[in-house]
Amino acid sequence: MTAGVLVVDKPQGPTSHDVVAVARRALGERRIGHCGTLDPLATGVLALAIGQATRLVQYLMATDKTYQATVRFGVVTTTYDTLGEVCSRSDVRPTRDAIAQALDQFRGSQLQTPPVFSAKKIDGHRSYDLARRTGQPPPALAPVAVQVHALTLDAFDGECAVLTMTVSSGFYVRSLAHDLGQMLGTGAALQQLRRTRVGSFSLDQAVTLDTLATVDRHTVQARVIPMTSLMTDRPALHLDGPTAARARKGVDLPCPSPDSVPPSLTRLFDDEGRLLGLAVPARQPGFLHPTVVFGWAPHRRFDYN
């Protein structure tokens, strides 16, 4: 059984769901989910959780991401990118200095309104699904708290600006492009987007979609990052046999040192070196509570790759 993360370099055109479908056929595994949607326009890092790793998606998604974006000025669209219906055009163009000064307003913590055509849910339905069904734009979404850790202006040719940014989970680059155009009074839309990093996953680890669709299963399996190599920024606790058995039942575990309980998620490993699950601080001081436990049976061995 394969379990871990496969990093794919998504090309422009396919949806994230299309990439998942290719991976399911390549690996013969139904349980595959992506760790953060990429729009059809976007390319780059799409991390796929395989098998038991699908239970880690919420944690793998909640990481910073790095993008390179090309923003075109003088156009406003319904989707905030150049694939959408044009709402207005302008002959006015900003200067490089004006763009650089405006970018100062987007760094740090802020509230960002997601695009109305997005994967955000309204009454349980995705915003873009509502738009397709009704033929009308969905209502404006509520602003959400996001962070921009780094934002640089790499190039500007008088029409388009190339930006590099590292942002928190939930950040929409399309919204930044639109809001930047509004702030400068020119209008703007996202023309190109490439994601170069999701947490610890980068393009250096990625397989192309063409390769994924054409090579044999063993070659694809060899590219899967094993469970033991995931979330390595989190502390690890290695359990002996009896303690691992308690963890499998969801029973709270005493920490080796009650005064050093990790403040957040801790990775739990069994006595065979397998990732057993994740734990959080328990209500009882000095204890950890298993919050995710994987189904590695003690008497069975699984292929982590």
Summary of the structure (lengths in Angstrom):
residues: 305
radius of gyration: 22.1
end to end distance: 8.4
largest distance: 71.5
contacts: 950
relative contact order: 0.18
helix: 27%
strand: 34%
